[in-house]
Amino acid sequence: PPSIMASTKSRNAIVLASAALLLVVLVRILSTPSSRQLAPHNNERGTSGVASSSVAGVTAFARINSSSDGSLHTASAKWKVVTELPAVKQQLAETQPLIPQLASSAAGLCTRLDCATKHDALEPSWVELSFQPRINWKAGGLRGDCVAGELEYIWPKYCSPTPSFGSWPSEERLRQADVHSNLLPQASMSELVDLLKGRTLLIMGDSVMEQFYNTLQCLLRKERLDVVHSMAHEKFMQATKPLWQMGKRKKPPKLPMEATNGMRMMYARVTTMHPDEVDAAVGSADAVVLNWGLHYQKMEEYTEHLQHAFTVLERLASQAGKAVVFQETGAQHFKSSDRRGYTTGEWEFRDKATDAQCACQRTEDFNVNTRNRALYNVLSSGDYPHVQLLPFYNLTRPRWRWHFGNCTHRPNGWNYHTCCDCTHFCYSPTMWGAHLHN
């Protein structure tokens, strides 16, 4: 109906504007003295509000790239289209405090069935994203247009400066297939590297965060920005290693890489908050991007852990040239045995009988927003003004067809005969490009 089409068009325009998406946050933090938080979007009934401080990030980017005579450098030209969108213009004129917006957004998050969206298959008919048969791991983690979005599978085909796709879906095909993000503003790795010259970036969190880090590794190589692991970098890793061995897990960061301008980056696999690892992160990095959400079931515990971690991380984030960015928890799309055909989408409540013939479901994962609501409530206290919020839920919410799905016979042996994965994402250059822009 026309009314629904108009609503969808309006919503898409707002989502596009609010995608002004990690790069903008870091530019604001590292280049301006502002301590304003990024206001999250309102997800109730599928709507999103434009984040005021994400717009501030765009204007800050333009400001630091302007010359003394007021003219903009070429680097800021690509953001011009974002600031000209009507929704952004409206936000540029607003100056209300962002803490009340955080509290309001927390109350507006959809955490119930009656406000959940049942998604359609919006991809073109030629896109092959069925969940059967299983992913062909021996062929390189491939099933149709779903390429397992982990480093060992994307590196051989998508990370070379001169790629050769063979029978695999080309990068251009994947861009056209991903209708959820191919119109969103994109960022390149070179922009992030330029911003973090001589600094250390730590990506910290669960396996979804590792997928994001794997993409950064891929882009660093693809854009010819990586250098051989230097002796200075190795000494740095050894010097900070004792910080990560003080607690019970004793797992220092891994997968270190270095850029041509001295930027270092590394990933720490952390699924729940451990105080010693938060301390280690503060002692190891200039910029920390992290998330723990999916592995928490008790929101009282999650809230307490966020408060403890943010108290420590705020001290880092408040220093000049430092940044702490906490990412929203992304959506899952597991089926359940609920007779109504609906589910929260979570792994814990999935229908285990469907594991061997996995198919992810189209209903919005609304229960994950209990984590995001807890996060918003903690940030809205105003006690952590320098800890920034990185949107991720809206980017992942409609991507029910972009999960691994049937992943049986996986080489690592995880749930070998019953592997059903509606958490991790098939590789999409535009999804991660939009997230990097954020």
C-alpha positions as a LaTeX table, in Angstrom:
\begin{tabular}{lrrr}
\hline
Residue & $x$ (\AA) & $y$ (\AA) & $z$ (\AA) \\
\hline
Pro1 & 0.00 & 0.00 & 0.00 \\
Pro2 & 1.18 & 3.57 & $-0.69$ \\
Ser3 & 1.15 & 4.45 & 3.00 \\
Ile4 & 3.54 & 1.62 & 3.81 \\
Met5 & 5.75 & 2.48 & 0.83 \\
Ala6 & 5.94 & 6.09 & 1.98 \\
Ser7 & 6.76 & 5.00 & 5.51 \\
Thr8 & 9.47 & 2.67 & 4.25 \\
Lys9 & 10.96 & 5.38 & 2.04 \\
Ser10 & 11.02 & 7.80 & 4.96 \\
Arg11 & 12.56 & 5.22 & 7.25 \\
Asn12 & 15.25 & 4.36 & 4.71 \\
Ala13 & 16.13 & 8.04 & 4.32 \\
Ile14 & 16.52 & 8.39 & 8.07 \\
Val15 & 18.61 & 5.24 & 8.30 \\
Leu16 & 20.83 & 6.56 & 5.52 \\
Ala17 & 21.26 & 9.83 & 7.35 \\
Ser18 & 21.91 & 8.18 & 10.69 \\
Ala19 & 24.61 & 6.13 & 9.00 \\
Ala20 & 26.77 & 9.32 & 9.31 \\
Leu21 & 28.53 & 5.33 & 10.52 \\
Leu22 & 33.04 & 3.83 & 13.67 \\
Leu23 & 35.08 & 6.39 & 11.65 \\
Val24 & 32.84 & 9.37 & 12.45 \\
Val25 & 32.86 & 8.53 & 16.15 \\
Leu26 & 36.64 & 8.21 & 16.26 \\
Val27 & 37.15 & 11.43 & 14.29 \\
Arg28 & 35.10 & 13.30 & 16.86 \\
Ile29 & 36.88 & 11.78 & 19.83 \\
Leu30 & 40.42 & 12.03 & 18.57 \\
Ser31 & 40.20 & 15.38 & 16.83 \\
Thr32 & 37.87 & 17.55 & 18.91 \\
Pro33 & 37.50 & 18.27 & 22.64 \\
Ser34 & 33.81 & 17.34 & 22.59 \\
Ser35 & 32.64 & 14.87 & 25.24 \\
Arg36 & 29.11 & 14.49 & 23.90 \\
Gln37 & 27.82 & 10.95 & 23.44 \\
Leu38 & 26.48 & 9.48 & 20.27 \\
Ala39 & 22.72 & 9.29 & 20.69 \\
Pro40 & 21.35 & 5.88 & 19.75 \\
His41 & 18.48 & 5.34 & 17.39 \\
Asn42 & 14.94 & 4.45 & 18.35 \\
Asn43 & 14.23 & 0.95 & 17.10 \\
Glu44 & 10.58 & 0.67 & 18.12 \\
Arg45 & 8.42 & $-0.57$ & 15.27 \\
Gly46 & 11.34 & $-0.37$ & 12.91 \\
Thr47 & 11.97 & 3.39 & 13.13 \\
Ser48 & 15.29 & 5.10 & 13.67 \\
Gly49 & 16.04 & 8.58 & 14.87 \\
Val50 & 19.07 & 10.42 & 13.52 \\
Ala51 & 21.83 & 10.57 & 16.11 \\
Ser52 & 22.67 & 14.20 & 16.78 \\
Ser53 & 26.28 & 13.61 & 17.66 \\
Ser54 & 26.84 & 11.39 & 14.63 \\
Val55 & 26.02 & 14.55 & 12.69 \\
Ala56 & 28.40 & 16.41 & 14.95 \\
Gly57 & 30.99 & 13.87 & 13.86 \\
Val58 & 30.42 & 14.75 & 10.22 \\
Thr59 & 30.79 & 18.47 & 10.88 \\
Ala60 & 33.87 & 17.83 & 13.01 \\
Phe61 & 35.41 & 15.87 & 10.14 \\
Ala62 & 34.76 & 18.77 & 7.80 \\
Arg63 & 36.15 & 21.22 & 10.35 \\
Ile64 & 39.48 & 19.45 & 10.84 \\
Asn65 & 39.87 & 19.10 & 7.08 \\
Ser66 & 39.30 & 22.75 & 6.32 \\
Ser67 & 42.06 & 25.16 & 5.44 \\
Ser68 & 42.75 & 28.52 & 7.04 \\
Asp69 & 40.76 & 30.33 & 4.34 \\
Gly70 & 37.67 & 28.31 & 5.17 \\
Ser71 & 37.66 & 26.12 & 2.07 \\
Leu72 & 37.21 & 22.38 & 2.51 \\
His73 & 39.91 & 19.91 & 1.56 \\
Thr74 & 39.04 & 17.18 & $-0.89$ \\
Ala75 & 38.92 & 14.61 & 1.92 \\
Ser76 & 35.69 & 16.08 & 3.26 \\
Ala77 & 33.87 & 16.28 & $-0.06$ \\
Lys78 & 32.47 & 12.74 & 0.24 \\
Trp79 & 30.58 & 13.71 & 3.40 \\
Lys80 & 28.80 & 16.61 & 1.66 \\
Val81 & 25.90 & 14.47 & 0.52 \\
Val82 & 25.31 & 13.30 & 4.10 \\
Thr83 & 25.05 & 16.79 & 5.55 \\
Glu84 & 22.68 & 17.87 & 2.79 \\
Leu85 & 20.04 & 15.25 & 3.65 \\
Pro86 & 16.96 & 16.93 & 5.20 \\
Ala87 & 17.03 & 14.75 & 8.31 \\
Val88 & 20.64 & 15.74 & 8.94 \\
Lys89 & 19.94 & 19.43 & 8.34 \\
Gln90 & 17.23 & 19.25 & 10.98 \\
Gln91 & 19.62 & 17.67 & 13.45 \\
Leu92 & 22.33 & 20.22 & 12.76 \\
Ala93 & 19.96 & 22.89 & 14.00 \\
Glu94 & 19.27 & 21.11 & 17.28 \\
Thr95 & 21.41 & 21.57 & 20.38 \\
Gln96 & 19.48 & 19.69 & 23.09 \\
Pro97 & 21.54 & 17.60 & 25.54 \\
Leu98 & 22.16 & 14.03 & 24.46 \\
Ile99 & 21.83 & 12.31 & 27.85 \\
Pro100 & 18.01 & 12.67 & 27.88 \\
Gln101 & 17.98 & 11.29 & 24.33 \\
Leu102 & 19.83 & 8.20 & 25.52 \\
Ala103 & 17.28 & 7.61 & 28.26 \\
Ser104 & 14.42 & 8.14 & 25.83 \\
Ser105 & 15.97 & 5.79 & 23.28 \\
Ala106 & 16.39 & 3.09 & 25.95 \\
Ala107 & 12.67 & 3.27 & 26.71 \\
Gly108 & 11.84 & 3.13 & 22.99 \\
Leu109 & 13.81 & $-0.02$ & 22.11 \\
Cys110 & 11.60 & $-2.88$ & 20.96 \\
Thr111 & 11.85 & $-5.76$ & 23.45 \\
Arg112 & 8.42 & $-7.31$ & 22.83 \\
Leu113 & 6.74 & $-9.41$ & 20.18 \\
Asp114 & 4.02 & $-6.83$ & 19.46 \\
Cys115 & 6.52 & $-4.26$ & 18.21 \\
Ala116 & 8.80 & $-6.68$ & 16.35 \\
Thr117 & 9.14 & $-6.55$ & 12.59 \\
Lys118 & 8.76 & $-9.61$ & 10.39 \\
His119 & 11.28 & $-9.05$ & 7.63 \\
Asp120 & 10.90 & $-9.75$ & 3.94 \\
Ala121 & 13.48 & $-11.12$ & 1.51 \\
Leu122 & 14.52 & $-7.86$ & $-0.16$ \\
Glu123 & 17.50 & $-9.09$ & $-2.16$ \\
Pro124 & 17.24 & $-9.43$ & $-5.96$ \\
Ser125 & 15.97 & $-12.78$ & $-7.24$ \\
Trp126 & 19.41 & $-13.77$ & $-8.55$ \\
Val127 & 20.98 & $-13.66$ & $-5.07$ \\
Glu128 & 21.72 & $-17.13$ & $-3.68$ \\
Leu129 & 21.34 & $-17.00$ & 0.11 \\
Ser130 & 19.41 & $-20.20$ & 0.86 \\
Phe131 & 20.39 & $-21.99$ & 4.07 \\
Gln132 & 20.63 & $-25.43$ & 2.43 \\
Pro133 & 22.76 & $-27.27$ & 1.60 \\
Arg134 & 25.41 & $-26.72$ & 4.24 \\
Ile135 & 28.38 & $-24.42$ & 3.75 \\
Asn136 & 31.08 & $-26.17$ & 1.75 \\
Trp137 & 34.04 & $-25.75$ & 4.07 \\
Lys138 & 36.44 & $-27.72$ & 1.86 \\
Ala139 & 35.67 & $-25.35$ & $-1.02$ \\
Gly140 & 36.58 & $-22.39$ & 1.18 \\
Gly141 & 33.55 & $-21.69$ & 3.35 \\
Leu142 & 31.13 & $-21.09$ & 0.50 \\
Arg143 & 27.44 & $-21.64$ & $-0.22$ \\
Gly144 & 26.03 & $-19.65$ & $-3.13$ \\
Asp145 & 26.57 & $-15.96$ & $-2.31$ \\
Cys146 & 27.28 & $-16.68$ & 1.35 \\
Val147 & 31.00 & $-16.61$ & 2.05 \\
Ala148 & 31.84 & $-17.40$ & 5.67 \\
Gly149 & 32.96 & $-14.02$ & 6.97 \\
Glu150 & 36.08 & $-15.14$ & 8.81 \\
Leu151 & 39.68 & $-14.37$ & 7.91 \\
Glu152 & 40.73 & $-17.82$ & 6.71 \\
Tyr153 & 37.89 & $-17.82$ & 4.17 \\
Ile154 & 37.87 & $-14.22$ & 2.95 \\
Trp155 & 41.65 & $-13.70$ & 2.86 \\
Pro156 & 42.42 & $-15.81$ & $-0.26$ \\
Lys157 & 39.76 & $-14.12$ & $-2.42$ \\
Tyr158 & 38.84 & $-10.66$ & $-1.12$ \\
Cys159 & 41.92 & $-9.29$ & 0.63 \\
Ser160 & 44.46 & $-9.12$ & $-2.19$ \\
Pro161 & 45.17 & $-5.79$ & $-3.90$ \\
Thr162 & 44.66 & $-7.72$ & $-7.16$ \\
Pro163 & 41.85 & $-10.16$ & $-6.38$ \\
Ser164 & 40.96 & $-13.19$ & $-8.48$ \\
Phe165 & 37.54 & $-14.57$ & $-7.58$ \\
Gly166 & 37.33 & $-17.59$ & $-9.88$ \\
Ser167 & 34.03 & $-19.36$ & $-9.18$ \\
Trp168 & 33.45 & $-17.34$ & $-6.03$ \\
Pro169 & 31.00 & $-14.39$ & $-5.99$ \\
Ser170 & 32.86 & $-11.24$ & $-6.99$ \\
Glu171 & 33.06 & $-8.31$ & $-4.63$ \\
Glu172 & 30.84 & $-6.32$ & $-7.01$ \\
Arg173 & 28.23 & $-9.08$ & $-6.94$ \\
Leu174 & 28.23 & $-9.04$ & $-3.14$ \\
Arg175 & 27.87 & $-5.26$ & $-3.15$ \\
Gln176 & 24.83 & $-5.44$ & $-5.41$ \\
Ala177 & 23.36 & $-8.33$ & $-3.43$ \\
Asp178 & 23.49 & $-6.53$ & $-0.08$ \\
Val179 & 20.53 & $-4.18$ & $-0.42$ \\
His180 & 20.65 & $-3.50$ & 3.32 \\
Ser181 & 23.90 & $-1.55$ & 3.18 \\
Asn182 & 24.99 & $-0.85$ & $-0.41$ \\
Leu183 & 23.42 & 2.63 & $-0.33$ \\
Leu184 & 24.85 & 3.56 & 3.06 \\
Pro185 & 27.94 & 5.82 & 3.33 \\
Gln186 & 31.13 & 3.75 & 3.24 \\
Ala187 & 34.61 & 4.30 & 4.67 \\
Ser188 & 37.99 & 2.97 & 3.60 \\
Met189 & 40.69 & 1.55 & 5.83 \\
Ser190 & 43.06 & 4.31 & 4.76 \\
Glu191 & 40.83 & 6.86 & 6.48 \\
Leu192 & 41.00 & 4.97 & 9.76 \\
Val193 & 44.75 & 4.45 & 9.43 \\
Asp194 & 45.30 & 8.16 & 8.79 \\
Leu195 & 43.31 & 8.99 & 11.91 \\
Leu196 & 45.31 & 6.61 & 14.13 \\
Lys197 & 48.86 & 7.38 & 13.00 \\
Gly198 & 51.33 & 5.97 & 15.52 \\
Arg199 & 48.52 & 4.79 & 17.80 \\
Thr200 & 47.22 & 1.39 & 18.90 \\
Leu201 & 43.69 & 0.20 & 18.15 \\
Leu202 & 42.28 & $-2.67$ & 20.20 \\
Ile203 & 39.14 & $-4.50$ & 19.05 \\
Met204 & 37.82 & $-6.42$ & 22.05 \\
Gly205 & 34.88 & $-8.78$ & 22.37 \\
Asp206 & 33.19 & $-11.92$ & 21.13 \\
Ser207 & 33.34 & $-13.75$ & 17.80 \\
Val208 & 31.16 & $-11.16$ & 16.03 \\
Met209 & 33.69 & $-8.52$ & 17.03 \\
Glu210 & 36.37 & $-10.84$ & 15.64 \\
Gln211 & 34.53 & $-10.82$ & 12.31 \\
Phe212 & 34.78 & $-7.03$ & 12.32 \\
Tyr213 & 38.49 & $-7.24$ & 13.14 \\
Asn214 & 39.03 & $-9.81$ & 10.38 \\
Thr215 & 37.54 & $-7.32$ & 7.94 \\
Leu216 & 39.93 & $-4.61$ & 9.14 \\
Gln217 & 42.80 & $-7.03$ & 8.57 \\
Cys218 & 41.49 & $-7.76$ & 5.11 \\
Leu219 & 41.14 & $-4.08$ & 4.20 \\
Leu220 & 44.62 & $-3.26$ & 5.51 \\
Arg221 & 46.08 & $-5.79$ & 3.10 \\
Lys222 & 43.74 & $-4.96$ & 0.23 \\
Glu223 & 44.60 & $-1.25$ & 0.38 \\
Arg224 & 48.36 & $-2.00$ & 0.56 \\
Leu225 & 48.63 & $-0.43$ & 4.01 \\
Asp226 & 50.11 & $-3.37$ & 5.94 \\
Val227 & 53.79 & $-3.76$ & 6.69 \\
Val228 & 55.84 & $-6.65$ & 7.99 \\
His229 & 55.44 & $-7.09$ & 11.73 \\
Ser230 & 58.22 & $-4.82$ & 13.03 \\
Met231 & 60.58 & $-5.42$ & 15.93 \\
Ala232 & 59.14 & $-2.36$ & 17.65 \\
His233 & 55.66 & $-3.84$ & 17.41 \\
Glu234 & 56.87 & $-7.17$ & 18.74 \\
Lys235 & 58.52 & $-5.44$ & 21.70 \\
Phe236 & 55.28 & $-3.60$ & 22.35 \\
Met237 & 53.32 & $-6.87$ & 22.36 \\
Gln238 & 55.81 & $-8.45$ & 24.75 \\
Ala239 & 55.81 & $-5.40$ & 27.02 \\
Thr240 & 52.01 & $-5.42$ & 27.37 \\
Lys241 & 51.61 & $-9.20$ & 27.56 \\
Pro242 & 52.06 & $-9.35$ & 31.37 \\
Leu243 & 49.02 & $-7.07$ & 31.76 \\
Trp244 & 46.87 & $-9.78$ & 30.16 \\
Gln245 & 48.30 & $-12.59$ & 32.29 \\
Met246 & 47.30 & $-11.22$ & 35.67 \\
Gly247 & 43.81 & $-12.74$ & 35.67 \\
Lys248 & 42.53 & $-16.30$ & 35.37 \\
Arg249 & 42.11 & $-16.39$ & 31.57 \\
Lys250 & 45.61 & $-15.25$ & 30.63 \\
Lys251 & 44.77 & $-14.55$ & 26.98 \\
Pro252 & 46.72 & $-11.62$ & 25.52 \\
Pro253 & 45.59 & $-10.00$ & 22.24 \\
Lys254 & 46.22 & $-11.87$ & 19.01 \\
Leu255 & 46.35 & $-11.28$ & 15.25 \\
Pro256 & 48.49 & $-8.12$ & 15.50 \\
Met257 & 48.96 & $-6.04$ & 12.37 \\
Glu258 & 50.81 & $-2.83$ & 11.63 \\
Ala259 & 50.18 & $-0.09$ & 9.10 \\
Thr260 & 52.63 & 1.95 & 7.04 \\
Asn261 & 52.24 & 5.00 & 9.30 \\
Gly262 & 52.91 & 3.13 & 12.55 \\
Met263 & 49.32 & 2.42 & 13.48 \\
Arg264 & 49.08 & $-0.89$ & 15.34 \\
Met265 & 45.97 & $-2.98$ & 15.78 \\
Met266 & 45.13 & $-6.20$ & 17.61 \\
Tyr267 & 42.16 & $-8.25$ & 18.77 \\
Ala268 & 41.35 & $-9.59$ & 22.24 \\
Arg269 & 38.78 & $-12.40$ & 22.48 \\
Val270 & 36.65 & $-11.51$ & 25.50 \\
Thr271 & 33.04 & $-12.72$ & 25.84 \\
Thr272 & 32.21 & $-11.31$ & 29.28 \\
Met273 & 33.73 & $-8.57$ & 31.42 \\
His274 & 36.80 & $-9.44$ & 33.48 \\
Pro275 & 38.22 & $-6.54$ & 35.53 \\
Asp276 & 41.83 & $-7.55$ & 34.89 \\
Glu277 & 41.25 & $-7.55$ & 31.12 \\
Val278 & 39.66 & $-4.10$ & 31.24 \\
Asp279 & 42.76 & $-2.88$ & 33.09 \\
Ala280 & 44.95 & $-4.58$ & 30.49 \\
Ala281 & 43.06 & $-2.90$ & 27.65 \\
Val282 & 43.59 & 0.51 & 29.23 \\
Gly283 & 47.31 & $-0.22$ & 29.54 \\
Ser284 & 47.65 & $-1.51$ & 25.96 \\
Ala285 & 45.70 & 0.75 & 23.60 \\
Asp286 & 44.93 & 4.33 & 22.60 \\
Ala287 & 41.55 & 3.46 & 21.08 \\
Val288 & 39.36 & 0.59 & 22.31 \\
Val289 & 36.29 & $-0.66$ & 20.43 \\
Leu290 & 34.44 & $-3.38$ & 22.34 \\
Asn291 & 31.23 & $-5.32$ & 22.99 \\
Trp292 & 30.18 & $-8.15$ & 25.32 \\
Gly293 & 26.40 & $-8.29$ & 24.96 \\
Leu294 & 25.38 & $-11.66$ & 23.51 \\
His295 & 26.90 & $-13.75$ & 26.29 \\
Tyr296 & 24.86 & $-12.14$ & 29.07 \\
Gln297 & 21.44 & $-13.48$ & 30.10 \\
Lys298 & 20.99 & $-11.65$ & 33.42 \\
Met299 & 20.62 & $-7.93$ & 32.83 \\
Glu300 & 21.36 & $-7.01$ & 36.43 \\
Glu301 & 24.76 & $-8.68$ & 36.08 \\
Tyr302 & 25.32 & $-7.05$ & 32.66 \\
Thr303 & 24.50 & $-3.63$ & 34.09 \\
Glu304 & 26.89 & $-4.09$ & 37.00 \\
His305 & 29.67 & $-5.25$ & 34.69 \\
Leu306 & 29.15 & $-2.30$ & 32.33 \\
Gln307 & 29.30 & 0.13 & 35.23 \\
His308 & 32.52 & $-1.38$ & 36.54 \\
Ala309 & 34.14 & $-1.45$ & 33.10 \\
Phe310 & 33.03 & 2.07 & 32.14 \\
Thr311 & 34.41 & 3.50 & 35.38 \\
Val312 & 37.85 & 2.27 & 34.32 \\
Leu313 & 37.44 & 3.00 & 30.61 \\
Glu314 & 36.20 & 6.54 & 31.26 \\
Arg315 & 39.62 & 7.39 & 32.70 \\
Leu316 & 41.23 & 6.35 & 29.41 \\
Ala317 & 38.62 & 7.99 & 27.20 \\
Ser318 & 38.89 & 11.32 & 28.99 \\
Gln319 & 42.55 & 11.68 & 28.03 \\
Ala320 & 43.48 & 13.73 & 24.98 \\
Gly321 & 43.92 & 11.56 & 21.88 \\
Lys322 & 42.31 & 8.49 & 23.47 \\
Ala323 & 38.99 & 6.84 & 22.63 \\
Val324 & 36.63 & 4.20 & 23.99 \\
Val325 & 33.73 & 3.09 & 21.81 \\
Phe326 & 31.21 & 0.48 & 22.99 \\
Gln327 & 29.31 & $-1.24$ & 20.20 \\
Glu328 & 25.65 & $-2.12$ & 20.42 \\
Thr329 & 24.81 & $-5.82$ & 20.46 \\
Gly330 & 23.80 & $-7.05$ & 17.01 \\
Ala331 & 20.80 & $-9.14$ & 16.03 \\
Gln332 & 20.46 & $-12.92$ & 15.92 \\
His333 & 17.79 & $-14.73$ & 13.91 \\
Phe334 & 17.35 & $-18.25$ & 15.32 \\
Lys335 & 14.08 & $-20.13$ & 14.91 \\
Ser336 & 12.23 & $-21.43$ & 17.93 \\
Ser337 & 9.50 & $-23.98$ & 18.56 \\
Asp338 & 7.06 & $-21.21$ & 19.45 \\
Arg339 & 3.73 & $-22.29$ & 17.85 \\
Arg340 & 3.05 & $-18.70$ & 16.76 \\
Gly341 & 6.11 & $-18.80$ & 14.52 \\
Tyr342 & 7.82 & $-16.05$ & 16.47 \\
Thr343 & 10.87 & $-16.08$ & 18.67 \\
Thr344 & 13.30 & $-13.75$ & 20.34 \\
Gly345 & 15.89 & $-14.89$ & 17.80 \\
Glu346 & 18.39 & $-15.92$ & 20.44 \\
Trp347 & 20.61 & $-19.01$ & 20.43 \\
Glu348 & 19.46 & $-19.96$ & 23.93 \\
Phe349 & 15.79 & $-20.16$ & 22.87 \\
Arg350 & 16.23 & $-21.81$ & 19.48 \\
Asp351 & 14.38 & $-24.93$ & 18.37 \\
Lys352 & 17.15 & $-27.51$ & 18.65 \\
Ala353 & 15.19 & $-29.93$ & 16.46 \\
Thr354 & 15.95 & $-27.70$ & 13.47 \\
Asp355 & 19.72 & $-27.58$ & 14.04 \\
Ala356 & 20.60 & $-30.28$ & 11.50 \\
Gln357 & 18.48 & $-28.58$ & 8.79 \\
Cys358 & 19.16 & $-25.02$ & 9.83 \\
Ala359 & 17.22 & $-22.05$ & 8.50 \\
Cys360 & 17.36 & $-18.66$ & 10.14 \\
Gln361 & 14.04 & $-16.89$ & 10.73 \\
Arg362 & 12.81 & $-13.56$ & 9.49 \\
Thr363 & 11.36 & $-12.17$ & 12.71 \\
Glu364 & 13.26 & $-9.30$ & 14.27 \\
Asp365 & 15.45 & $-10.31$ & 17.19 \\
Phe366 & 13.80 & $-8.08$ & 19.74 \\
Asn367 & 15.14 & $-9.67$ & 22.94 \\
Val368 & 18.72 & $-8.66$ & 22.13 \\
Asn369 & 17.55 & $-5.13$ & 22.85 \\
Thr370 & 17.34 & $-5.99$ & 26.53 \\
Arg371 & 21.15 & $-5.78$ & 26.37 \\
Asn372 & 21.07 & $-2.55$ & 24.40 \\
Arg373 & 18.53 & $-1.07$ & 26.81 \\
Ala374 & 20.83 & $-1.89$ & 29.73 \\
Leu375 & 23.70 & $-0.27$ & 27.82 \\
Tyr376 & 21.69 & 2.89 & 27.09 \\
Asn377 & 20.57 & 3.16 & 30.70 \\
Val378 & 24.15 & 2.94 & 31.97 \\
Leu379 & 25.37 & 5.57 & 29.50 \\
Ser380 & 22.40 & 7.86 & 30.20 \\
Ser381 & 23.53 & 8.18 & 33.82 \\
Gly382 & 26.01 & 10.81 & 32.65 \\
Asp383 & 28.79 & 9.18 & 34.69 \\
Tyr384 & 30.78 & 8.20 & 31.60 \\
Pro385 & 30.63 & 11.20 & 29.24 \\
His386 & 33.63 & 10.16 & 27.15 \\
Val387 & 32.56 & 6.57 & 26.47 \\
Gln388 & 30.96 & 6.61 & 23.04 \\
Leu389 & 28.20 & 4.43 & 21.58 \\
Leu390 & 28.64 & 2.66 & 18.23 \\
Pro391 & 25.37 & 1.70 & 16.44 \\
Phe392 & 25.20 & $-1.89$ & 15.20 \\
Tyr393 & 21.72 & $-3.29$ & 15.86 \\
Asn394 & 19.94 & $-1.52$ & 13.00 \\
Leu395 & 22.66 & $-2.59$ & 10.59 \\
Thr396 & 22.15 & $-6.26$ & 11.49 \\
Arg397 & 18.41 & $-6.34$ & 12.22 \\
Pro398 & 17.15 & $-7.08$ & 8.67 \\
Arg399 & 20.04 & $-9.42$ & 7.75 \\
Trp400 & 18.24 & $-12.70$ & 8.54 \\
Arg401 & 19.37 & $-14.22$ & 5.21 \\
Trp402 & 23.03 & $-13.24$ & 5.70 \\
His403 & 23.95 & $-15.73$ & 8.44 \\
Phe404 & 26.05 & $-18.88$ & 8.03 \\
Gly405 & 22.94 & $-21.03$ & 8.50 \\
Asn406 & 23.69 & $-24.73$ & 8.02 \\
Cys407 & 27.34 & $-24.99$ & 9.07 \\
Thr408 & 27.56 & $-28.72$ & 9.80 \\
His409 & 30.84 & $-30.62$ & 9.31 \\
Arg410 & 32.78 & $-27.52$ & 10.22 \\
Pro411 & 36.55 & $-28.20$ & 10.34 \\
Asn412 & 36.90 & $-26.86$ & 13.88 \\
Gly413 & 34.44 & $-29.51$ & 15.06 \\
Trp414 & 31.97 & $-27.10$ & 16.69 \\
Asn415 & 28.55 & $-28.87$ & 16.80 \\
Tyr416 & 29.83 & $-31.00$ & 13.93 \\
His417 & 26.52 & $-32.69$ & 13.01 \\
Thr418 & 24.10 & $-30.01$ & 14.29 \\
Cys419 & 25.76 & $-26.71$ & 13.46 \\
Cys420 & 23.13 & $-23.99$ & 12.98 \\
Asp421 & 24.52 & $-20.46$ & 12.97 \\
Cys422 & 22.15 & $-17.48$ & 12.91 \\
Thr423 & 24.61 & $-15.22$ & 14.72 \\
His424 & 27.65 & $-14.79$ & 12.46 \\
Phe425 & 27.49 & $-13.07$ & 9.11 \\
Cys426 & 28.30 & $-13.98$ & 5.55 \\
Tyr427 & 30.91 & $-11.61$ & 4.17 \\
Ser428 & 29.62 & $-8.30$ & 2.85 \\
Pro429 & 32.07 & $-5.51$ & 1.95 \\
Thr430 & 29.31 & $-2.89$ & 2.19 \\
Met431 & 28.04 & $-4.01$ & 5.59 \\
Trp432 & 31.47 & $-3.62$ & 7.16 \\
Gly433 & 32.23 & $-0.53$ & 5.07 \\
Ala434 & 29.12 & 1.12 & 6.52 \\
His435 & 30.04 & $-0.01$ & 10.03 \\
Leu436 & 33.57 & 1.34 & 9.62 \\
His437 & 32.10 & 4.64 & 8.49 \\
Asn438 & 30.05 & 4.71 & 11.66 \\
\hline
\end{tabular}
